[in-house]
Amino acid sequence: MSVIRVPEADAGGWSCDRCGEELKPTPVNLEYMDSRFTVELPFCAKCGIALISEELAMGKMLEVEKLLEDK
């Protein structure tokens, strides 16, 4: 399975609010309506939390959600 990469602007300059660690682009498994995707997202290795920016959530992810719901 291929990894969907987010634009570099979404991955750089973020740090974890909980622990202060720098977020690194990391492949993260996402699931929606029995479909699984591997997306490279800013990720905190210490806390295990990924950042999904508002731009990504309201853009590409919303498009994919609508496509899956129309099936």
N, CA, C and O atoms as a printed pandas DataFrame, in Angstrom:
     atom_number atom_name residue_name chain_id  residue_number  x_coord  y_coord  z_coord
0              1         N          MET        A               1    0.850   -1.185    0.000
1              2        CA          MET        A               1    0.000    0.000    0.000
2              3         C          MET        A               1    0.887    1.237    0.000
3              4         O          MET        A               1    1.890    1.280    0.713
4              5         N          SER        A               2    0.535    2.227   -0.780
5              6        CA          SER        A               2    1.337    3.441   -0.861
6              7         C          SER        A               2    0.968    4.407    0.271
7              8         O          SER        A               2   -0.115    4.335    0.853
8              9         N          VAL        A               3    1.890    5.293    0.551
9             10        CA          VAL        A               3    1.694    6.302    1.594
10            11         C          VAL        A               3    1.306    7.610    0.932
11            12         O          VAL        A               3    1.989    8.075    0.019
12            13         N          ILE        A               4    0.217    8.203    1.386
13            14        CA          ILE        A               4   -0.221    9.512    0.901
14            15         C          ILE        A               4    0.574   10.568    1.661
15            16         O          ILE        A               4    0.565   10.585    2.892
16            17         N          ARG        A               5    1.245   11.427    0.953
17            18        CA          ARG        A               5    2.083   12.450    1.592
18            19         C          ARG        A               5    1.354   13.792    1.619
19            20         O          ARG        A               5    0.704   14.183    0.649
20            21         N          VAL        A               6    1.475   14.487    2.747
21            22        CA          VAL        A               6    0.882   15.816    2.869
22            23         C          VAL        A               6    1.905   16.834    2.393
23            24         O          VAL        A               6    3.104   16.555    2.407
24            25         N          PRO        A               7    1.452   18.010    1.971
25            26        CA          PRO        A               7    2.409   19.050    1.561
26            27         C          PRO        A               7    3.392   19.377    2.690
27            28         O          PRO        A               7    3.030   19.348    3.866
28            29         N          GLU        A               8    4.612   19.681    2.325
29            30        CA          GLU        A               8    5.660   19.985    3.313
30            31         C          GLU        A               8    5.226   21.077    4.291
31            32         O          GLU        A               8    5.628   21.056    5.455
32            33         N          ALA        A               9    4.411   22.029    3.832
33            34        CA          ALA        A               9    3.962   23.120    4.713
34            35         C          ALA        A               9    3.154   22.591    5.888
35            36         O          ALA        A               9    3.171   23.187    6.965
36            37         N          ASP        A              10    2.445   21.482    5.701
37            38        CA          ASP        A              10    1.655   20.907    6.788
38            39         C          ASP        A              10    2.517   20.176    7.811
39            40         O          ASP        A              10    2.073   19.948    8.936
40            41         N          ALA        A              11    3.737   19.807    7.444
41            42        CA          ALA        A              11    4.557   18.972    8.312
42            43         C          ALA        A              11    5.589   19.754    9.113
43            44         O          ALA        A              11    6.038   19.266   10.150
44            45         N          GLY        A              12    5.975   20.924    8.685
45            46        CA          GLY        A              12    7.088   21.610    9.326
46            47         C          GLY        A              12    6.690   22.601   10.414
47            48         O          GLY        A              12    5.634   23.230   10.353
48            49         N          GLY        A              13    7.556   22.719   11.398
49            50        CA          GLY        A              13    7.410   23.753   12.410
50            51         C          GLY        A              13    6.436   23.476   13.541
51            52         O          GLY        A              13    6.148   24.372   14.334
52            53         N          TRP        A              14    5.924   22.261   13.634
53            54        CA          TRP        A              14    4.962   21.949   14.695
54            55         C          TRP        A              14    5.652   21.230   15.842
55            56         O          TRP        A              14    6.598   20.470   15.635
56            57         N          SER        A              15    5.169   21.477   17.056
57            58        CA          SER        A              15    5.652   20.735   18.222
58            59         C          SER        A              15    4.451   20.271   19.026
59            60         O          SER        A              15    3.375   20.865   18.957
60            61         N          CYS        A              16    4.642   19.214   19.781
61            62        CA          CYS        A              16    3.580   18.610   20.588
62            63         C          CYS        A              16    3.228   19.527   21.759
63            64         O          CYS        A              16    4.114   19.994   22.475
64            65         N          ASP        A              17    1.952   19.778   21.948
65            66        CA          ASP        A              17    1.504   20.629   23.048
66            67         C          ASP        A              17    1.687   19.938   24.396
67            68         O          ASP        A              17    1.903   20.604   25.409
68            69         N          ARG        A              18    1.602   18.615   24.415
69            70        CA          ARG        A              18    1.743   17.869   25.671
70            71         C          ARG        A              18    3.171   17.830   26.187
71            72         O          ARG        A              18    3.425   18.095   27.361
72            73         N          CYS        A              19    4.123   17.489   25.278
73            74        CA          CYS        A              19    5.485   17.241   25.757
74            75         C          CYS        A              19    6.536   18.160   25.138
75            76         O          CYS        A              19    7.682   18.177   25.587
76            77         N          GLY        A              20    6.159   18.925   24.113
77            78        CA          GLY        A              20    7.096   19.857   23.501
78            79         C          GLY        A              20    7.992   19.263   22.429
79            80         O          GLY        A              20    8.784   19.985   21.823
80            81         N          GLU        A              21    7.883   17.951   22.178
81            82        CA          GLU        A              21    8.699   17.307   21.139
82            83         C          GLU        A              21    8.330   17.838   19.758
83            84         O          GLU        A              21    7.174   18.174   19.500
84            85         N          GLU        A              22    9.321   17.911   18.877
85            86        CA          GLU        A              22    9.067   18.320   17.501
86            87         C          GLU        A              22    8.313   17.200   16.782
87            88         O          GLU        A              22    8.652   16.025   16.926
88            89         N          LEU        A              23    7.291   17.570   16.007
89            90        CA          LEU        A              23    6.542   16.589   15.240
90            91         C          LEU        A              23    7.306   16.275   13.968
91            92         O          LEU        A              23    7.790   17.178   13.287
92            93         N          LYS        A              24    7.414   14.992   13.649
93            94        CA          LYS        A              24    8.137   14.522   12.467
94            95         C          LYS        A              24    7.151   13.857   11.517
95            96         O          LYS        A              24    6.263   13.130   11.960
96            97         N          PRO        A              25    7.295   14.097   10.211
97            98        CA          PRO        A              25    6.429   13.412    9.245
98            99         C          PRO        A              25    6.609   11.891    9.375
99           100         O          PRO        A              25    7.717   11.371    9.248
100          101         N          THR        A              26    5.497   11.193    9.631
101          102        CA          THR        A              26    5.515    9.755    9.886
102          103         C          THR        A              26    4.296    9.109    9.236
103          104         O          THR        A              26    3.207    9.678    9.299
104          105         N          PRO        A              27    4.442    7.942    8.614
105          106        CA          PRO        A              27    3.266    7.248    8.087
106          107         C          PRO        A              27    2.327    6.844    9.231
107          108         O          PRO        A              27    2.746    6.201   10.193
108          109         N          VAL        A              28    1.060    7.227    9.110
109          110        CA          VAL        A              28    0.039    6.943   10.123
110          111         C          VAL        A              28   -1.115    6.219    9.429
111          112         O          VAL        A              28   -1.543    6.621    8.347
112          113         N          ASN        A              29   -1.617    5.153   10.053
113          114        CA          ASN        A              29   -2.746    4.413    9.495
114          115         C          ASN        A              29   -4.057    5.052    9.944
115          116         O          ASN        A              29   -4.289    5.249   11.137
116          117         N          LEU        A              30   -4.910    5.373    8.968
117          118        CA          LEU        A              30   -6.224    5.947    9.233
118          119         C          LEU        A              30   -7.282    4.986    8.697
119          120         O          LEU        A              30   -7.045    4.271    7.724
120          121         N          GLU        A              31   -8.451    4.976    9.341
121          122        CA          GLU        A              31   -9.543    4.121    8.895
122          123         C          GLU        A              31  -10.827    4.924    8.877
123          124         O          GLU        A              31  -11.110    5.687    9.801
124          125         N          TYR        A              32  -11.615    4.745    7.802
125          126        CA          TYR        A              32  -12.907    5.403    7.679
126          127         C          TYR        A              32  -13.818    4.516    6.856
127          128         O          TYR        A              32  -13.467    4.144    5.736
128          129         N          MET        A              33  -14.964    4.173    7.378
129          130        CA          MET        A              33  -15.960    3.355    6.690
130          131         C          MET        A              33  -15.327    2.092    6.100
131          132         O          MET        A              33  -15.498    1.810    4.914
132          133         N          ASP        A              34  -14.609    1.342    6.910
133          134        CA          ASP        A              34  -13.960    0.084    6.514
134          135         C          ASP        A              34  -12.887    0.245    5.439
135          136         O          ASP        A              34  -12.449   -0.750    4.862
136          137         N          SER        A              35  -12.462    1.457    5.161
137          138        CA          SER        A              35  -11.353    1.713    4.247
138          139         C          SER        A              35  -10.156    2.172    5.073
139          140         O          SER        A              35  -10.291    2.965    6.004
140          141         N          ARG        A              36   -8.993    1.662    4.716
141          142        CA          ARG        A              36   -7.773    2.015    5.445
142          143         C          ARG        A              36   -6.823    2.767    4.517
143          144         O          ARG        A              36   -6.685    2.444    3.337
144          145         N          PHE        A              37   -6.173    3.783    5.089
145          146        CA          PHE        A              37   -5.244    4.618    4.346
146          147         C          PHE        A              37   -3.993    4.820    5.188
147          148         O          PHE        A              37   -4.072    4.899    6.414
148          149         N          THR        A              38   -2.856    4.901    4.541
149          150        CA          THR        A              38   -1.628    5.272    5.229
150          151         C          THR        A              38   -1.269    6.659    4.732
151          152         O          THR        A              38   -1.034    6.872    3.542
152          153         N          VAL        A              39   -1.230    7.606    5.676
153          154        CA          VAL        A              39   -0.990    9.009    5.352
154          155         C          VAL        A              39    0.201    9.492    6.159
155          156         O          VAL        A              39    0.301    9.216    7.354
156          157         N          GLU        A              40    1.103   10.210    5.510
157          158        CA          GLU        A              40    2.239   10.783    6.224
158          159         C          GLU        A              40    1.776   12.076    6.890
159          160         O          GLU        A              40    1.399   13.037    6.219
160          161         N          LEU        A              41    1.811   12.081    8.229
161          162        CA          LEU        A              41    1.345   13.226    9.007
162          163         C          LEU        A              41    2.397   13.632   10.032
163          164         O          LEU        A              41    3.231   12.814   10.419
164          165         N          PRO        A              42    2.368   14.890   10.475
165          166        CA          PRO        A              42    3.218   15.289   11.599
166          167         C          PRO        A              42    2.823   14.456   12.821
167          168         O          PRO        A              42    1.644   14.384   13.170
168          169         N          PHE        A              43    3.813   13.823   13.473
169          170        CA          PHE        A              43    3.542   12.834   14.520
170          171         C          PHE        A              43    4.513   13.007   15.672
171          172         O          PHE        A              43    5.704   13.237   15.461
172          173         N          CYS        A              44    4.004   12.897   16.891
173          174        CA          CYS        A              44    4.841   12.935   18.086
174          175         C          CYS        A              44    5.166   11.499   18.482
175          176         O          CYS        A              44    4.287   10.749   18.907
176          177         N          ALA        A              45    6.432   11.123   18.340
177          178        CA          ALA        A              45    6.852    9.760   18.663
178          179         C          ALA        A              45    6.722    9.473   20.160
179          180         O          ALA        A              45    6.513    8.326   20.552
180          181         N          LYS        A              46    6.842   10.492   20.986
181          182        CA          LYS        A              46    6.779   10.299   22.436
182          183         C          LYS        A              46    5.344   10.067   22.911
183          184         O          LYS        A              46    5.103    9.167   23.716
184          185         N          CYS        A              47    4.399   10.856   22.432
185          186        CA          CYS        A              47    3.002   10.762   22.874
186          187         C          CYS        A              47    2.137    9.887   21.963
187          188         O          CYS        A              47    1.078    9.414   22.376
188          189         N          GLY        A              48    2.590    9.674   20.723
189          190        CA          GLY        A              48    1.821    8.868   19.783
190          191         C          GLY        A              48    0.633    9.593   19.182
191          192         O          GLY        A              48   -0.342    8.961   18.778
192          193         N          ILE        A              49    0.706   10.920   19.120
193          194        CA          ILE        A              49   -0.396   11.727   18.598
194          195         C          ILE        A              49    0.003   12.324   17.251
195          196         O          ILE        A              49    1.111   12.833   17.082
196          197         N          ALA        A              50   -0.934   12.250   16.290
197          198        CA          ALA        A              50   -0.701   12.831   14.965
198          199         C          ALA        A              50   -1.477   14.129   14.841
199          200         O          ALA        A              50   -2.536   14.297   15.446
200          201         N          LEU        A              51   -0.935   15.046   14.049
201          202        CA          LEU        A              51   -1.595   16.318   13.778
202          203         C          LEU        A              51   -2.248   16.256   12.409
203          204         O          LEU        A              51   -1.584   15.981   11.410
204          205         N          ILE        A              52   -3.548   16.511   12.364
205          206        CA          ILE        A              52   -4.256   16.678   11.099
206          207         C          ILE        A              52   -4.663   18.143   11.050
207          208         O          ILE        A              52   -5.538   18.583   11.797
208          209         N          SER        A              53   -4.021   18.887   10.166
209          210        CA          SER        A              53   -4.283   20.320   10.090
210          211         C          SER        A              53   -5.711   20.574    9.613
211          212         O          SER        A              53   -6.318   19.719    8.968
212          213         N          GLU        A              54   -6.236   21.736    9.929
213          214        CA          GLU        A              54   -7.575   22.107    9.487
214          215         C          GLU        A              54   -7.643   22.111    7.960
215          216         O          GLU        A              54   -8.638   21.684    7.373
216          217         N          GLU        A              55   -6.587   22.591    7.329
217          218        CA          GLU        A              55   -6.543   22.629    5.866
218          219         C          GLU        A              55   -6.675   21.216    5.276
219          220         O          GLU        A              55   -7.420   21.012    4.317
220          221         N          LEU        A              56   -5.960   20.253    5.843
221          222        CA          LEU        A              56   -6.023   18.881    5.360
222          223         C          LEU        A              56   -7.390   18.258    5.667
223          224         O          LEU        A              56   -7.966   17.578    4.817
224          225         N          ALA        A              57   -7.908   18.488    6.876
225          226        CA          ALA        A              57   -9.198   17.914    7.280
226          227         C          ALA        A              57  -10.343   18.453    6.434
227          228         O          ALA        A              57  -11.241   17.698    6.061
228          229         N          MET        A              58  -10.325   19.728    6.129
229          230        CA          MET        A              58  -11.422   20.345    5.381
230          231         C          MET        A              58  -11.197   20.303    3.870
231          232         O          MET        A              58  -12.073   20.695    3.098
232          233         N          GLY        A              59  -10.028   19.829    3.452
233          234        CA          GLY        A              59   -9.711   19.751    2.033
234          235         C          GLY        A              59   -9.741   18.316    1.556
235          236         O          GLY        A              59  -10.806   17.766    1.277
236          237         N          LYS        A              60   -8.560   17.708    1.462
237          238        CA          LYS        A              60   -8.434   16.359    0.908
238          239         C          LYS        A              60   -9.234   15.320    1.686
239          240         O          LYS        A              60   -9.900   14.479    1.083
240          241         N          MET        A              61   -9.181   15.366    3.019
241          242        CA          MET        A              61   -9.888   14.347    3.810
242          243         C          MET        A              61  -11.394   14.456    3.630
243          244         O          MET        A              61  -12.084   13.436    3.608
244          245         N          LEU        A              62  -11.907   15.646    3.505
245          246        CA          LEU        A              62  -13.343   15.840    3.275
246          247         C          LEU        A              62  -13.734   15.297    1.901
247          248         O          LEU        A              62  -14.797   14.694    1.749
248          249         N          GLU        A              63  -12.873   15.511    0.898
249          250        CA          GLU        A              63  -13.132   14.971   -0.442
250          251         C          GLU        A              63  -13.200   13.447   -0.412
251          252         O          GLU        A              63  -14.110   12.852   -0.988
252          253         N          VAL        A              64  -12.232   12.811    0.263
253          254        CA          VAL        A              64  -12.201   11.351    0.353
254          255         C          VAL        A              64  -13.432   10.845    1.109
255          256         O          VAL        A              64  -14.040    9.852    0.709
256          257         N          GLU        A              65  -13.799   11.518    2.190
257          258        CA          GLU        A              65  -14.986   11.144    2.969
258          259         C          GLU        A              65  -16.230   11.142    2.081
259          260         O          GLU        A              65  -17.016   10.196    2.117
260          261         N          LYS        A              66  -16.406   12.181    1.298
261          262        CA          LYS        A              66  -17.576   12.283    0.419
262          263         C          LYS        A              66  -17.569   11.189   -0.641
263          264         O          LYS        A              66  -18.615   10.617   -0.947
264          265         N          LEU        A              67  -16.385   10.890   -1.212
265          266        CA          LEU        A              67  -16.289    9.832   -2.209
266          267         C          LEU        A              67  -16.668    8.469   -1.615
267          268         O          LEU        A              67  -17.383    7.694   -2.249
268          269         N          LEU        A              68  -16.194    8.179   -0.406
269          270        CA          LEU        A              68  -16.494    6.908    0.229
270          271         C          LEU        A              68  -17.979    6.799    0.593
271          272         O          LEU        A              68  -18.567    5.724    0.477
272          273         N          GLU        A              69  -18.576    7.892    1.027
273          274        CA          GLU        A              69  -19.984    7.863    1.406
274          275         C          GLU        A              69  -20.890    7.711    0.188
275          276         O          GLU        A              69  -21.998    7.187    0.304
276          277         N          ASP        A              70  -20.426    8.170   -0.994
277          278        CA          ASP        A              70  -21.221    8.069   -2.220
278          279         C          ASP        A              70  -21.190    6.656   -2.803
279          280         O          ASP        A              70  -22.008    6.332   -3.663
280          281         N          LYS        A              71  -20.261    5.809   -2.351
281          282        CA          LYS        A              71  -20.153    4.441   -2.890
282          283         C          LYS        A              71  -21.333    3.604   -2.491
283          284         O          LYS        A              71  -21.409    2.431   -2.855
